[in-house]
């Protein structure tokens, strides 16, 4: 029987666990996803900046995260409008 793999929930706590275990790249990916989800969270941005320096990569731009979030919201709005229009027919 095939075993399915579930992706762990991305949380600050999981990122901290990865950091303590020395899994810097995994922690970075989680913090990056969290920063995209909530670009105004200063704690996440600071930890991401620190980790970026340790890994020798440029930290993601906050403006880029905001634009990505706005684009996702715009896409979702378009989908919802299309659904509403189809229901009216």
ZAMARKE-13722 format. One record per atom (N, C-alpha, C): residue number from 1; residue in one letter; atom name; y, z, x. Coordinates in nm, 2 decimals, decimal comma, padded with zeros to 4 digits. Each point is the difference from the previous one (the first is absolute). Layout:
resi/resn/name/yy/zz/xx
NUM/A/CA/Y/Z/X
...
END
This chain:
resi/resn/name/yy/zz/xx
1/X/N/-00,12/00,00/00,08
1/X/CA/00,12/00,00/-00,08
1/X/C/00,12/00,00/00,09
2/X/N/00,10/-00,09/-00,03
2/X/CA/00,12/-00,01/00,08
2/X/C/00,09/00,12/-00,02
3/X/N/00,06/00,04/00,10
3/X/CA/00,09/00,12/-00,01
3/X/C/00,14/-00,06/00,00
4/X/N/00,08/00,05/-00,10
4/X/CA/00,14/-00,05/-00,01
4/X/C/00,08/00,10/00,09
5/X/N/00,10/-00,06/00,06
5/X/CA/00,09/00,08/00,08
5/X/C/00,13/00,02/-00,08
6/X/N/00,05/00,12/00,00
6/X/CA/00,13/00,03/-00,07
6/X/C/00,10/00,02/00,10
7/X/N/00,12/-00,06/-00,02
7/X/CA/00,11/00,03/00,09
7/X/C/00,06/00,13/-00,03
8/X/N/00,02/00,09/00,10
8/X/CA/00,06/00,13/-00,02
8/X/C/00,14/-00,01/-00,06
9/X/N/00,04/00,10/-00,08
9/X/CA/00,13/00,00/-00,05
9/X/C/00,10/00,02/00,12
10/X/N/00,11/-00,07/00,00
10/X/CA/00,09/00,01/00,11
10/X/C/00,10/00,11/-00,04
11/X/N/-00,01/00,11/00,08
11/X/CA/00,09/00,11/-00,02
11/X/C/00,06/00,05/00,14
12/X/N/00,10/00,08/-00,01
12/X/CA/00,06/00,06/00,12
12/X/C/-00,11/00,09/00,07
13/X/N/-00,08/00,07/-00,08
13/X/CA/-00,10/00,09/00,05
13/X/C/-00,10/-00,08/00,08
14/X/N/-00,05/-00,11/-00,06
14/X/CA/-00,10/-00,08/00,07
14/X/C/00,06/-00,05/00,13
15/X/N/00,12/-00,05/00,00
15/X/CA/00,07/-00,04/00,12
15/X/C/00,00/00,11/00,11
16/X/N/00,03/00,12/-00,04
16/X/CA/00,00/00,11/00,09
16/X/C/-00,14/00,03/00,06
17/X/N/-00,10/-00,01/-00,09
17/X/CA/-00,13/00,02/00,05
17/X/C/-00,04/-00,10/00,11
18/X/N/00,03/-00,13/-00,03
18/X/CA/-00,02/-00,10/00,10
18/X/C/00,07/00,03/00,13
19/X/N/00,13/00,04/-00,01
19/X/CA/00,08/00,03/00,12
19/X/C/-00,07/00,11/00,08
20/X/N/-00,04/00,11/-00,07
20/X/CA/-00,07/00,11/00,07
20/X/C/-00,13/-00,04/00,07
21/X/N/-00,07/-00,10/-00,06
21/X/CA/-00,12/-00,05/00,05
21/X/C/00,02/-00,11/00,11
22/X/N/00,12/-00,04/00,02
22/X/CA/00,03/-00,10/00,10
22/X/C/-00,01/-00,14/-00,04
23/X/N/-00,01/-00,02/-00,13
23/X/CA/-00,01/-00,13/-00,06
23/X/C/00,14/-00,05/-00,04
24/X/N/00,08/-00,04/00,11
24/X/CA/00,14/-00,03/-00,02
24/X/C/00,02/-00,13/-00,09
25/X/N/-00,08/-00,10/00,03
25/X/CA/00,02/-00,12/-00,08
25/X/C/-00,02/00,02/-00,15
26/X/N/-00,11/00,07/-00,03
26/X/CA/-00,03/00,03/-00,14
26/X/C/00,12/00,08/-00,07
27/X/N/00,05/00,10/00,07
27/X/CA/00,11/00,08/-00,05
27/X/C/00,12/-00,09/-00,02
28/X/N/00,03/-00,09/00,10
28/X/CA/00,11/-00,09/-00,01
28/X/C/-00,01/-00,09/-00,12
29/X/N/-00,12/-00,06/-00,03
29/X/CA/-00,02/-00,08/-00,11
29/X/C/00,03/00,07/-00,13
30/X/N/-00,05/00,12/-00,01
30/X/CA/00,03/00,08/-00,12
30/X/C/00,14/00,03/-00,02
31/X/N/00,07/00,05/00,11
31/X/CA/00,14/00,03/-00,01
31/X/C/00,08/-00,13/-00,03
32/X/N/-00,04/-00,11/00,05
32/X/CA/00,07/-00,12/-00,03
32/X/C/-00,01/-00,04/-00,15
33/X/N/-00,12/00,02/-00,05
33/X/CA/-00,02/-00,03/-00,15
33/X/C/00,08/00,10/-00,08
34/X/N/00,01/00,12/00,04
34/X/CA/00,07/00,10/-00,08
34/X/C/00,15/-00,02/00,01
35/X/N/00,05/-00,05/00,12
35/X/CA/00,14/-00,03/00,01
35/X/C/00,04/-00,12/-00,08
36/X/N/-00,09/-00,10/-00,02
36/X/CA/00,03/-00,11/-00,09
36/X/C/00,00/00,04/-00,14
37/X/N/-00,08/00,10/-00,03
37/X/CA/-00,01/00,05/-00,14
37/X/C/00,13/00,08/-00,04
38/X/N/00,04/00,08/00,10
38/X/CA/00,12/00,09/-00,02
38/X/C/00,09/-00,01/00,12
39/X/N/00,08/-00,10/00,02
39/X/CA/00,08/-00,01/00,12
39/X/C/00,11/00,11/00,02
40/X/N/00,02/00,08/-00,10
40/X/CA/00,10/00,10/00,01
40/X/C/-00,05/00,14/00,05
41/X/N/-00,14/00,00/00,02
41/X/CA/-00,06/00,13/00,05
41/X/C/00,03/00,01/00,15
42/X/N/00,09/00,09/00,03
42/X/CA/00,05/00,02/00,14
42/X/C/-00,11/00,05/00,09
43/X/N/-00,09/00,09/-00,06
43/X/CA/-00,11/00,06/00,08
43/X/C/-00,09/-00,11/00,05
44/X/N/-00,04/-00,09/-00,09
44/X/CA/-00,09/-00,11/00,03
44/X/C/00,07/-00,09/00,10
45/X/N/00,12/-00,03/-00,02
45/X/CA/00,07/-00,09/00,09
45/X/C/00,01/00,05/00,14
46/X/N/00,02/00,13/00,01
46/X/CA/00,01/00,07/00,14
46/X/C/-00,13/00,00/00,07
47/X/N/-00,11/00,03/-00,08
47/X/CA/-00,13/00,00/00,06
47/X/C/-00,04/-00,14/00,04
48/X/N/00,03/-00,10/-00,08
48/X/CA/-00,03/-00,13/00,03
48/X/C/00,07/-00,05/00,13
49/X/N/00,13/00,04/00,01
49/X/CA/00,08/-00,03/00,12
49/X/C/-00,07/00,06/00,13
50/X/N/-00,03/00,13/-00,01
50/X/CA/-00,07/00,07/00,11
50/X/C/-00,13/-00,07/00,04
51/X/N/-00,08/-00,03/-00,10
51/X/CA/-00,13/-00,07/00,03
51/X/C/00,02/-00,14/00,05
52/X/N/00,10/-00,07/-00,05
52/X/CA/00,03/-00,13/00,06
52/X/C/00,03/00,00/00,15
53/X/N/00,08/00,10/00,04
53/X/CA/00,03/00,02/00,14
53/X/C/-00,13/00,03/00,08
54/X/N/-00,08/00,08/-00,05
54/X/CA/-00,13/00,03/00,07
54/X/C/-00,09/-00,12/00,01
55/X/N/00,00/-00,08/-00,10
55/X/CA/-00,08/-00,12/00,00
55/X/C/00,06/-00,12/00,07
56/X/N/00,13/00,01/00,03
56/X/CA/00,08/-00,11/00,07
56/X/C/00,02/-00,11/-00,09
57/X/N/00,02/00,02/-00,13
57/X/CA/00,03/-00,10/-00,10
57/X/C/00,14/00,03/-00,06
58/X/N/00,06/-00,11/-00,05
58/X/CA/00,13/00,02/-00,07
58/X/C/-00,02/00,06/-00,14
59/X/N/00,07/00,11/-00,03
59/X/CA/-00,02/00,05/-00,14
59/X/C/00,05/-00,10/-00,10
60/X/N/-00,07/00,00/-00,12
60/X/CA/00,03/-00,09/-00,10
60/X/C/00,15/00,03/-00,05
61/X/N/00,07/-00,10/-00,03
61/X/CA/00,13/00,01/-00,05
61/X/C/00,00/00,06/-00,14
62/X/N/00,09/00,09/-00,02
62/X/CA/00,02/00,06/-00,13
62/X/C/00,05/-00,10/-00,10
63/X/N/00,09/-00,09/00,04
63/X/CA/00,05/-00,10/-00,08
63/X/C/-00,11/-00,10/-00,05
64/X/N/-00,09/-00,03/00,10
64/X/CA/-00,11/-00,08/-00,03
64/X/C/-00,09/00,07/-00,11
65/X/N/-00,02/00,13/00,01
65/X/CA/-00,08/00,07/-00,09
65/X/C/00,06/00,00/-00,14
66/X/N/00,13/00,01/-00,01
66/X/CA/00,07/00,00/-00,12
66/X/C/-00,01/-00,14/-00,07
67/X/N/00,02/-00,10/00,08
67/X/CA/-00,01/-00,14/-00,05
67/X/C/-00,14/-00,03/-00,05
68/X/N/-00,10/00,05/00,07
68/X/CA/-00,14/-00,02/-00,04
68/X/C/-00,02/00,07/-00,14
69/X/N/00,05/00,12/-00,01
69/X/CA/-00,02/00,07/-00,12
69/X/C/00,07/-00,06/-00,12
70/X/N/00,13/-00,05/00,03
70/X/CA/00,07/-00,07/-00,10
70/X/C/-00,07/-00,13/-00,05
71/X/N/-00,06/-00,07/00,10
71/X/CA/-00,07/-00,12/-00,03
71/X/C/-00,12/00,03/-00,09
72/X/N/-00,07/00,10/00,03
72/X/CA/-00,12/00,04/-00,08
72/X/C/00,05/00,04/-00,14
73/X/N/00,11/00,07/-00,01
73/X/CA/00,05/00,04/-00,14
73/X/C/00,04/-00,12/-00,07
74/X/N/00,06/-00,10/00,06
74/X/CA/00,05/-00,12/-00,06
74/X/C/-00,13/-00,08/-00,05
75/X/N/-00,10/-00,01/00,08
75/X/CA/-00,12/-00,07/-00,04
75/X/C/-00,07/00,07/-00,12
76/X/N/00,00/00,13/00,01
76/X/CA/-00,06/00,08/-00,12
76/X/C/00,08/-00,03/-00,12
77/X/N/00,13/00,00/00,01
77/X/CA/00,09/-00,02/-00,12
77/X/C/-00,03/-00,14/-00,06
78/X/N/-00,01/-00,10/00,09
78/X/CA/-00,03/-00,14/-00,05
78/X/C/-00,14/00,00/-00,07
79/X/N/-00,10/00,07/00,06
79/X/CA/-00,13/00,00/-00,07
79/X/C/00,01/00,07/-00,14
80/X/N/00,07/00,11/-00,01
80/X/CA/00,02/00,07/-00,12
80/X/C/00,07/-00,09/-00,11
81/X/N/00,10/-00,07/00,05
81/X/CA/00,08/-00,09/-00,09
81/X/C/-00,09/-00,11/-00,05
82/X/N/-00,09/-00,06/00,09
82/X/CA/-00,09/-00,10/-00,04
82/X/C/-00,10/00,05/-00,10
83/X/N/-00,05/00,12/00,02
83/X/CA/-00,09/00,06/-00,10
83/X/C/00,06/00,02/-00,13
84/X/N/00,12/00,05/00,00
84/X/CA/00,08/00,02/-00,13
84/X/C/00,02/-00,13/-00,07
85/X/N/00,03/-00,11/00,07
85/X/CA/00,03/-00,13/-00,06
85/X/C/-00,13/-00,05/-00,06
86/X/N/-00,12/00,02/00,07
86/X/CA/-00,12/-00,05/-00,05
86/X/C/-00,04/00,07/-00,13
87/X/N/00,03/00,13/-00,01
87/X/CA/-00,04/00,08/-00,12
87/X/C/00,09/-00,05/-00,12
88/X/N/00,12/-00,05/00,03
88/X/CA/00,08/-00,04/-00,11
88/X/C/-00,04/-00,13/-00,07
89/X/N/-00,08/-00,08/00,08
89/X/CA/-00,05/-00,13/-00,05
89/X/C/-00,11/00,01/-00,10
END
